[in-house]
Amino acid sequence: MGSFTHFNDQGRAKMVDISEKQETVRTAIAKSSVQVSKEIYEGITGGTMKKGDVLSVAQVAGIMAAKNTSQLIPMCHPLSLSGVNIHFEWEVSDETYVLHIESSVKTKGSTGVEMEALTSASAAALTVYDMCKALDKGMVIGETYLLEKTGGKNGDYKR
């Protein structure tokens, strides 16, 4: 078994040295979701939530989270992001209301943007919860996962 790159010679965590890694275009897409009540669904889609436009605020929160991931996740490198996009889609069936959140992040650099995409999707979901919790604290934030990534020496990944 090869050496673990995230540990120093004392077995303690370290930030990996990426100075020798090739700079390439790298992308990542992550997903999350929030299951809400009918009242919250109608408030968001009807634009009547007391705290304002929930999806606009969640979109800004997701973008800000991607840009600040290295301040939240200790071993993440600060990255210059080329772009961040958040996409929302409702799934409504049998009195179930689920907001699907997809975050796409792109950079040209020496390390990937998977953590930025995951952090972005998570922050957007948490923001939806925060803006709607006065109506119902029973919302459920669903699975958050990496859908795909491109670039880097490990190649592409698609779930």
C-alpha positions as semicolon CSV with decimal commas, in nm:
position;residue;x (nm);y (nm);z (nm)
1;M;0,000;0,000;0,000
2;G;0,135;0,343;-0,094
3;S;0,177;0,630;0,147
4;F;-0,119;0,839;0,249
5;T;-0,077;1,191;0,113
6;H;-0,289;1,357;0,381
7;F;-0,062;1,260;0,671
8;N;0,283;1,387;0,765
9;D;0,571;1,169;0,888
10;Q;0,426;1,186;1,242
11;G;0,090;1,051;1,125
12;R;-0,081;1,387;1,168
13;A;-0,307;1,553;0,914
14;K;-0,150;1,789;0,664
15;M;-0,261;1,991;0,366
16;V;-0,145;1,805;0,055
17;D;0,123;1,975;-0,156
18;I;-0,029;2,025;-0,502
19;S;0,255;2,232;-0,647
20;E;0,363;1,951;-0,882
21;K;0,012;1,864;-1,003
22;Q;-0,084;1,958;-1,356
23;E;-0,322;2,250;-1,396
24;T;-0,634;2,138;-1,584
25;V;-0,995;2,243;-1,621
26;R;-1,190;2,072;-1,345
27;T;-1,562;2,055;-1,286
28;A;-1,787;1,900;-1,025
29;I;-2,162;1,866;-0,987
30;A;-2,321;1,789;-0,650
31;K;-2,682;1,741;-0,551
32;S;-2,890;1,783;-0,239
33;S;-3,259;1,819;-0,164
34;V;-3,509;1,954;0,087
35;Q;-3,848;1,795;0,148
36;V;-4,098;2,059;0,257
37;S;-4,464;2,087;0,350
38;K;-4,733;2,194;0,105
39;E;-4,753;2,531;0,282
40;I;-4,382;2,595;0,230
41;Y;-4,395;2,474;-0,130
42;E;-4,681;2,715;-0,203
43;G;-4,503;2,998;-0,022
44;I;-4,180;2,951;-0,216
45;T;-4,342;2,900;-0,556
46;G;-4,596;3,176;-0,495
47;G;-4,337;3,425;-0,371
48;T;-4,515;3,482;-0,041
49;M;-4,251;3,376;0,212
50;K;-4,205;3,642;0,482
51;K;-3,825;3,628;0,462
52;G;-3,828;3,695;0,087
53;D;-3,730;3,507;-0,227
54;V;-3,607;3,179;-0,080
55;L;-3,449;3,039;-0,395
56;S;-3,260;3,360;-0,477
57;V;-3,114;3,375;-0,128
58;A;-3,031;3,001;-0,137
59;Q;-2,859;3,050;-0,473
60;V;-2,640;3,329;-0,338
61;A;-2,563;3,123;-0,026
62;G;-2,458;2,827;-0,242
63;I;-2,228;3,044;-0,452
64;M;-2,075;3,206;-0,144
65;A;-2,025;2,865;0,017
66;A;-1,839;2,733;-0,288
67;K;-1,611;3,038;-0,282
68;N;-1,540;2,992;0,090
69;T;-1,508;2,614;0,116
70;S;-1,143;2,628;0,224
71;Q;-1,248;2,836;0,526
72;L;-1,491;2,563;0,636
73;I;-1,312;2,238;0,546
74;P;-0,966;2,243;0,709
75;M;-0,756;2,065;0,444
76;C;-0,918;2,217;0,134
77;H;-0,701;2,445;-0,077
78;P;-0,828;2,796;-0,148
79;L;-0,929;2,793;-0,515
80;S;-0,994;3,053;-0,778
81;L;-1,328;2,939;-0,915
82;S;-1,419;3,004;-1,279
83;G;-1,789;2,960;-1,222
84;V;-2,061;2,838;-0,986
85;N;-2,420;2,769;-1,087
86;I;-2,710;2,649;-0,873
87;H;-3,015;2,491;-1,034
88;F;-3,344;2,417;-0,852
89;E;-3,617;2,175;-0,959
90;W;-3,937;2,076;-0,780
91;E;-4,064;1,718;-0,758
92;V;-4,428;1,708;-0,651
93;S;-4,616;1,380;-0,608
94;D;-4,875;1,239;-0,368
95;E;-4,859;1,539;-0,131
96;T;-4,477;1,517;-0,123
97;Y;-4,286;1,833;-0,212
98;V;-3,912;1,797;-0,272
99;L;-3,682;2,072;-0,389
100;H;-3,383;1,925;-0,574
101;I;-3,068;2,136;-0,568
102;E;-2,782;2,093;-0,815
103;S;-2,456;2,284;-0,781
104;S;-2,204;2,300;-1,066
105;V;-1,856;2,435;-0,997
106;K;-1,566;2,492;-1,236
107;T;-1,201;2,595;-1,209
108;K;-0,872;2,571;-1,393
109;G;-0,625;2,455;-1,136
110;S;-0,420;2,185;-0,969
111;T;-0,690;2,031;-0,753
112;G;-1,054;1,939;-0,796
113;V;-1,371;2,122;-0,697
114;E;-1,572;1,833;-0,552
115;M;-1,572;1,980;-0,202
116;E;-1,679;2,319;-0,336
117;A;-1,975;2,165;-0,519
118;L;-2,078;1,958;-0,215
119;T;-2,045;2,256;0,019
120;S;-2,242;2,472;-0,222
121;A;-2,534;2,227;-0,248
122;S;-2,536;2,178;0,129
123;A;-2,537;2,551;0,204
124;A;-2,822;2,609;-0,042
125;A;-3,027;2,336;0,128
126;L;-2,950;2,476;0,474
127;T;-3,053;2,823;0,358
128;V;-3,389;2,694;0,236
129;Y;-3,438;2,536;0,579
130;D;-3,337;2,855;0,759
131;M;-3,569;3,075;0,556
132;C;-3,870;2,844;0,602
133;K;-3,829;2,706;0,954
134;A;-4,080;2,951;1,103
135;L;-4,355;2,770;0,911
136;D;-4,237;2,413;0,971
137;K;-3,928;2,275;1,143
138;G;-4,005;1,927;1,011
139;M;-3,835;1,979;0,674
140;V;-3,590;1,704;0,578
141;I;-3,263;1,776;0,405
142;G;-3,199;1,478;0,182
143;E;-2,894;1,298;0,057
144;T;-2,608;1,515;-0,057
145;Y;-2,372;1,355;-0,305
146;L;-2,127;1,408;-0,588
147;L;-2,299;1,346;-0,920
148;E;-1,993;1,385;-1,141
149;K;-1,650;1,539;-1,172
150;T;-1,406;1,595;-1,457
151;G;-1,036;1,671;-1,483
152;G;-0,731;1,576;-1,283
153;K;-0,503;1,274;-1,279
154;N;-0,773;1,042;-1,141
155;G;-0,992;1,112;-1,443
156;D;-1,363;1,160;-1,467
157;Y;-1,628;1,024;-1,234
158;K;-2,001;0,988;-1,294
159;R;-2,240;0,845;-1,037
